[in-house]
């Protein structure tokens, strides 16, 4: 390679280096510009976030921003007046501490109420409210006495200024206004809590004590649905709930349903034979209910087979069944539906309490299904409501 060619190659290389440096400078400028733009975007985003946070805080604390300046103005007027009155009253610098009693006392109880309700909105604060009322009475009375020397109007004005800030704070900040739906929900919750507490007191008083051998004891309750009535719990039912969950007495009804096939349990060793006499000839009137028991003038009654080894049975054939013993048809007579309903109504009015299926089964000699239907209908008619 000649010297001229080498020189030309060097110039080309230098030009390439300069172009690369220029391109690098342009790239750095672009990157710096983009970084500045991104930093500006992030800064504006932070500013907007801060502004939105401040606007949200102001919107959420608009009431406090209006009430607390008012309270500061009232305190600025009442505290110097009470300090001057205290100095005149005590005759020395000790009287300057009087506003601590009259003004700071009210605000101490007011802030205690505010913090208590913020920690637990449902927390009762009656004693703190009593403290606010007592402190306000003391502060207002002393301010009234201070202004009374210049006239009743002066005394009233100073007393109102003294307590107005705390009163506005309690109305607007410590207990914020609630909607009608919120107030109704709170009333329902309080009523439900009182109902549950009353039920638990009655249940604790009427529970059974399970005493262990080591001397420890625990209360045992009978689970079920109850209605608190005076000093006891009445078992009840809720239509639509399963029987085993609705009424503890229905366990007996289920057992009776298993046993009561045709109006009463049939013991082992009993057989069903027709009666030896026609019900129409027994001297008792035949009713529709009788025809249900003895259709077509005959029916089935439970009689006990005589003992095969009984010599007094009068039967020489041990394999032959003995004669059936007649049973009075009225002993197994079933009440018609209208008579059973009237009897259940009279029973409910006489006892003055809601009926149970077990009561009706025993009193009217009806089946468990019929007793439950009568119970629900009569309780709804006589006592009202959907709960039987």
C-alpha positions as CSV (number, residue, x, y, z in Angstrom):
1,X,0.0,0.0,0.0
2,X,1.4,3.4,-1.0
3,X,1.6,6.4,1.3
4,X,-1.3,8.2,-0.5
5,X,-3.6,5.3,-0.1
6,X,-2.7,4.9,3.6
7,X,-3.4,8.6,4.2
8,X,-6.8,8.4,2.4
9,X,-7.7,5.3,4.5
10,X,-6.8,7.2,7.7
11,X,-9.1,10.1,6.7
12,X,-12.0,7.8,6.1
13,X,-11.4,6.2,9.5
14,X,-11.4,9.5,11.2
15,X,-14.6,10.5,9.4
16,X,-16.3,7.3,10.6
17,X,-15.1,8.0,14.2
18,X,-16.5,11.5,14.1
19,X,-19.9,10.3,12.7
20,X,-20.1,7.6,15.4
21,X,-19.3,10.2,18.1
22,X,-22.0,12.5,16.6
23,X,-24.5,9.7,16.6
24,X,-23.7,8.8,20.2
25,X,-24.2,12.5,21.2
26,X,-27.5,12.5,19.5
27,X,-28.5,9.3,21.2
28,X,-27.4,10.7,24.6
29,X,-29.4,13.8,24.0
30,X,-32.5,11.8,23.1
31,X,-32.1,9.7,26.2
32,X,-31.7,12.7,28.4
33,X,-34.7,14.3,26.9
34,X,-36.8,11.2,27.4
35,X,-35.5,10.9,31.0
36,X,-36.5,14.5,31.6
37,X,-39.9,14.0,30.2
38,X,-40.4,10.8,32.2
39,X,-39.2,12.6,35.4
40,X,-41.7,15.4,34.6
41,X,-44.5,12.9,34.1
42,X,-43.7,11.2,37.4
43,X,-43.5,14.6,39.2
44,X,-46.9,15.7,37.7
45,X,-48.4,12.3,38.7
46,X,-47.1,12.8,42.3
47,X,-48.5,16.3,42.4
48,X,-51.9,15.1,41.1
49,X,-51.9,12.3,43.6
50,X,-51.1,14.7,46.4
51,X,-53.8,17.1,45.2
52,X,-56.4,14.3,45.0
53,X,-55.4,13.2,48.4
54,X,-55.7,16.7,49.8
55,X,-59.1,17.1,48.1
56,X,-60.3,13.8,49.4
57,X,-59.2,14.7,52.9
58,X,-60.8,18.1,52.7
59,X,-64.0,16.5,51.4
60,X,-64.0,13.9,54.2
61,X,-63.2,16.4,56.9
62,X,-65.3,19.4,55.7
63,X,-67.4,19.3,58.9
64,X,-64.3,19.3,61.1
65,X,-62.9,22.2,59.1
66,X,-66.0,24.2,59.9
67,X,-66.6,23.2,63.5
68,X,-63.1,23.4,64.9
69,X,-62.5,27.0,63.9
70,X,-65.8,27.9,65.5
71,X,-64.7,26.1,68.6
72,X,-61.4,28.0,68.6
73,X,-63.2,31.3,68.3
74,X,-65.5,30.4,71.3
75,X,-62.5,29.3,73.3
76,X,-60.6,32.5,72.4
77,X,-63.5,34.5,73.8
78,X,-64.3,32.4,76.9
79,X,-60.8,31.6,78.2
80,X,-59.5,35.2,78.7
81,X,-62.8,36.1,80.3
82,X,-62.6,33.2,82.7
83,X,-59.0,33.9,83.4
84,X,-59.8,37.5,84.3
85,X,-62.8,36.4,86.4
86,X,-60.6,33.8,88.2
87,X,-58.0,36.4,89.0
88,X,-60.7,38.7,90.5
89,X,-62.3,35.8,92.3
90,X,-59.1,34.4,93.9
91,X,-57.2,37.7,94.1
92,X,-53.9,36.3,92.8
93,X,-52.4,34.4,89.8
94,X,-54.0,31.2,90.9
95,X,-57.3,32.3,89.4
96,X,-55.8,32.2,85.9
97,X,-56.1,28.5,86.0
98,X,-59.9,28.7,86.2
99,X,-60.4,28.3,82.4
100,X,-58.8,24.8,82.8
101,X,-61.8,23.8,84.8
102,X,-64.5,25.5,82.9
103,X,-63.3,25.1,79.3
104,X,-60.7,22.3,79.2
105,X,-63.0,20.0,81.3
106,X,-65.7,20.2,78.7
107,X,-63.3,19.5,75.8
108,X,-61.6,16.6,77.7
109,X,-64.9,14.7,77.9
110,X,-65.9,15.8,74.3
111,X,-62.7,14.4,72.9
112,X,-63.0,11.2,75.0
113,X,-66.4,10.6,73.4
114,X,-65.0,11.2,69.9
115,X,-62.1,8.8,70.3
116,X,-64.3,6.1,71.9
117,X,-66.8,6.2,69.0
118,X,-64.1,6.2,66.4
119,X,-62.6,3.1,68.0
120,X,-66.0,1.4,68.3
121,X,-69.0,3.1,66.7
122,X,-71.4,0.9,68.8
123,X,-69.7,1.6,72.1
124,X,-72.1,3.2,74.6
125,X,-70.8,6.4,76.1
126,X,-73.5,7.5,78.6
127,X,-71.1,8.3,81.4
128,X,-68.9,10.4,79.2
129,X,-72.0,12.3,78.0
130,X,-72.9,12.9,81.6
131,X,-69.3,14.3,82.1
132,X,-69.8,16.7,79.2
133,X,-73.2,17.8,80.5
134,X,-71.8,18.4,84.1
135,X,-68.7,20.3,82.8
136,X,-70.8,22.4,80.5
137,X,-73.2,23.2,83.3
138,X,-70.2,24.3,85.5
139,X,-68.6,26.3,82.7
140,X,-71.8,27.9,81.6
141,X,-72.8,28.8,85.1
142,X,-69.5,30.4,86.0
143,X,-69.6,32.5,82.7
144,X,-73.1,33.5,83.4
145,X,-72.1,34.6,87.0
146,X,-69.2,36.5,85.5
147,X,-71.4,38.4,83.0
148,X,-74.3,38.9,85.4
149,X,-72.5,41.8,87.0
150,X,-73.1,43.8,83.8
151,X,-76.7,42.5,83.3
152,X,-78.6,39.3,82.5
153,X,-77.9,39.7,78.8
154,X,-74.2,39.8,79.4
155,X,-74.4,36.7,81.5
156,X,-76.4,34.8,78.9
157,X,-74.1,35.8,76.1
158,X,-71.0,34.6,78.0
159,X,-72.6,31.4,79.0
160,X,-73.7,30.6,75.4
161,X,-70.2,31.4,74.0
162,X,-68.7,29.1,76.6
163,X,-70.7,26.0,75.8
164,X,-71.5,26.6,72.1
165,X,-68.3,25.2,70.7
166,X,-68.6,21.9,72.6
167,X,-72.2,21.6,71.8
168,X,-71.6,22.1,68.0
169,X,-68.7,19.6,68.2
170,X,-70.9,16.9,69.8
171,X,-73.7,17.4,67.3
172,X,-71.6,17.5,64.1
173,X,-68.4,15.7,64.8
174,X,-68.6,13.3,67.7
175,X,-72.0,11.9,66.5
176,X,-72.3,12.4,62.7
177,X,-75.8,12.5,61.3
178,X,-77.0,9.2,60.0
179,X,-79.6,8.3,57.4
180,X,-83.1,7.1,58.2
181,X,-82.1,3.6,57.0
182,X,-79.0,3.6,59.3
183,X,-81.1,4.7,62.3
184,X,-83.7,2.0,61.6
185,X,-81.0,-0.6,61.3
186,X,-79.5,0.5,64.6
187,X,-82.9,0.3,66.4
188,X,-83.5,-3.2,65.0
189,X,-80.0,-4.3,66.1
190,X,-80.6,-2.9,69.7
191,X,-84.0,-4.6,69.9
192,X,-82.5,-7.9,68.7
193,X,-79.7,-7.6,71.2
194,X,-82.2,-7.0,74.1
195,X,-84.3,-10.0,72.9
196,X,-81.3,-12.3,72.8
197,X,-80.1,-11.1,76.2
198,X,-83.5,-11.6,77.8
199,X,-83.7,-15.1,76.3
200,X,-80.2,-16.0,77.6
201,X,-81.1,-14.8,81.1
202,X,-84.2,-16.9,81.2
203,X,-82.3,-19.9,79.7
204,X,-79.6,-19.6,82.4
205,X,-82.2,-19.4,85.1
206,X,-84.1,-22.4,83.9
207,X,-81.2,-24.6,82.7
208,X,-80.2,-27.9,84.2
209,X,-76.9,-28.0,86.1
210,X,-74.6,-30.9,85.2
211,X,-72.5,-31.5,88.3
212,X,-69.3,-33.5,87.7
213,X,-67.7,-35.8,90.3
214,X,-64.9,-33.3,90.9
215,X,-67.4,-30.6,91.9
216,X,-67.3,-28.6,88.7
217,X,-70.7,-27.7,87.1
218,X,-72.0,-26.6,83.8
219,X,-75.4,-25.5,82.5
220,X,-77.2,-27.8,80.1
221,X,-79.9,-26.4,77.8
222,X,-82.5,-28.1,75.7
223,X,-81.9,-26.9,72.1
224,X,-84.9,-25.8,70.0
225,X,-87.0,-22.8,69.1
226,X,-88.5,-20.8,72.0
227,X,-90.4,-17.6,72.7
228,X,-89.5,-15.7,75.9
229,X,-92.7,-15.3,77.9
230,X,-92.4,-13.5,81.3
231,X,-90.0,-15.7,83.2
232,X,-90.0,-18.9,81.1
233,X,-89.4,-20.0,77.5
234,X,-92.4,-21.4,75.5
235,X,-91.5,-24.0,72.8
236,X,-92.6,-22.8,69.3
237,X,-92.3,-23.7,65.7
238,X,-91.5,-21.9,62.5
239,X,-93.5,-22.9,59.4
240,X,-91.2,-24.0,56.6
241,X,-88.5,-25.5,58.9
242,X,-88.0,-29.2,59.2
243,X,-89.9,-30.7,62.1
244,X,-86.7,-32.1,63.7
245,X,-85.3,-28.5,63.8
246,X,-88.5,-26.6,64.4
247,X,-90.1,-28.1,67.4
248,X,-88.5,-30.4,70.0
249,X,-91.9,-31.9,70.9
250,X,-92.2,-33.1,67.3
251,X,-89.8,-35.9,68.2
252,X,-92.6,-37.4,70.2
253,X,-94.9,-36.8,67.3
254,X,-92.7,-38.8,65.0
255,X,-92.6,-41.6,67.5
256,X,-96.4,-41.5,67.7
257,X,-96.7,-41.5,64.0
258,X,-94.7,-44.8,63.9
259,X,-96.9,-46.4,66.5
260,X,-100.3,-44.9,65.7
261,X,-101.5,-46.8,62.6
262,X,-105.3,-46.7,63.1
263,X,-105.7,-44.5,66.0
264,X,-103.5,-46.3,68.6
265,X,-100.5,-48.6,69.1
266,X,-101.0,-52.3,68.5
267,X,-99.1,-54.4,71.0
268,X,-97.5,-57.7,70.1
269,X,-99.9,-60.6,70.6
270,X,-102.9,-58.6,69.4
271,X,-104.9,-59.5,66.3
272,X,-107.5,-57.6,64.4
273,X,-111.0,-59.3,64.3
274,X,-114.4,-57.9,63.4
275,X,-116.6,-56.9,66.4
276,X,-119.3,-59.2,67.5
277,X,-122.0,-56.6,67.4
278,X,-123.0,-53.9,64.9
279,X,-122.3,-50.4,66.1
280,X,-125.8,-49.4,65.1
281,X,-127.2,-51.9,67.5
282,X,-125.1,-51.0,70.5
283,X,-127.2,-48.1,71.5
284,X,-124.8,-45.4,70.2
285,X,-125.6,-43.2,67.3
286,X,-123.8,-43.9,64.1
287,X,-121.8,-40.9,62.8
288,X,-119.6,-40.2,59.8
289,X,-116.6,-40.7,61.9
290,X,-117.9,-44.2,63.0
291,X,-118.3,-45.1,59.3
292,X,-114.6,-44.2,58.9
293,X,-113.7,-46.7,61.7
294,X,-116.3,-49.4,60.8
295,X,-116.9,-49.0,57.1
296,X,-119.9,-50.9,55.9
297,X,-121.0,-51.6,59.5
298,X,-117.9,-53.6,60.4
299,X,-114.4,-52.7,61.4
300,X,-111.2,-54.0,63.1
301,X,-110.6,-54.0,66.8
302,X,-107.5,-55.3,68.6
303,X,-108.2,-58.4,70.8
304,X,-105.8,-60.6,72.6
305,X,-105.7,-64.3,71.8
306,X,-106.5,-66.4,74.9
307,X,-103.7,-68.5,76.3
308,X,-103.8,-71.9,74.8
309,X,-103.0,-73.5,78.2
310,X,-105.8,-71.7,79.9
311,X,-108.3,-74.2,81.1
312,X,-111.0,-71.5,81.6
313,X,-110.9,-70.5,78.0
314,X,-113.6,-73.0,77.3
315,X,-112.1,-74.0,74.0
316,X,-111.1,-77.7,73.4
317,X,-109.3,-77.0,70.2
318,X,-106.0,-75.3,71.1
319,X,-105.4,-74.4,67.4
320,X,-108.7,-72.5,67.1
321,X,-108.7,-68.8,67.9
322,X,-110.8,-67.7,70.8
323,X,-113.8,-65.5,70.5
324,X,-113.3,-61.8,69.9
325,X,-114.1,-59.5,72.8
326,X,-116.4,-56.7,71.9
327,X,-115.1,-53.2,72.4
328,X,-117.2,-50.0,72.7
329,X,-117.1,-48.2,69.4
330,X,-117.1,-44.8,71.1
331,X,-113.7,-45.7,72.7
332,X,-112.2,-45.6,69.2
333,X,-114.3,-42.8,67.7
334,X,-112.3,-40.2,65.8
335,X,-113.3,-36.6,66.0
336,X,-114.4,-35.0,62.7
337,X,-112.2,-32.2,61.4
338,X,-114.6,-29.4,62.4
339,X,-115.1,-30.7,65.9
340,X,-111.4,-31.2,66.4
341,X,-110.7,-27.6,65.2
342,X,-113.4,-26.2,67.6
343,X,-112.0,-28.2,70.5
344,X,-108.5,-27.0,69.8
345,X,-109.7,-23.4,69.7
346,X,-111.4,-23.8,73.1
347,X,-108.2,-25.4,74.5
348,X,-106.1,-22.5,73.3
349,X,-108.5,-19.8,74.7
350,X,-108.7,-21.6,78.0
351,X,-104.9,-22.0,78.5
352,X,-104.0,-18.7,77.0
353,X,-100.8,-20.2,75.6
354,X,-99.7,-21.4,72.2
355,X,-100.6,-25.1,71.7
356,X,-98.1,-27.8,70.9
357,X,-98.7,-30.9,68.9
358,X,-98.1,-33.1,71.9
359,X,-100.9,-31.3,73.8
360,X,-103.4,-31.8,71.0
361,X,-102.4,-35.4,70.5
362,X,-103.0,-36.1,74.2
363,X,-106.1,-34.0,74.6
364,X,-108.0,-34.8,71.4
365,X,-106.6,-38.3,70.7
366,X,-105.7,-37.4,67.1
367,X,-102.7,-38.4,65.1
368,X,-99.5,-36.5,64.9
369,X,-100.0,-35.1,61.4
370,X,-103.5,-33.9,62.3
371,X,-102.2,-32.4,65.6
372,X,-99.6,-30.4,63.8
373,X,-102.1,-29.0,61.3
374,X,-104.5,-28.1,64.1
375,X,-101.6,-26.5,66.1
376,X,-100.5,-24.3,63.3
377,X,-104.0,-23.2,62.3
378,X,-105.3,-22.5,65.9
379,X,-102.1,-20.7,67.0
380,X,-102.3,-18.4,63.9
381,X,-106.0,-17.7,64.5
382,X,-106.0,-17.2,68.3
383,X,-102.6,-15.7,68.8
384,X,-101.8,-14.2,65.4
385,X,-98.5,-14.1,63.6
386,X,-96.9,-16.7,61.4
387,X,-95.1,-18.6,64.2
388,X,-97.1,-21.4,65.7
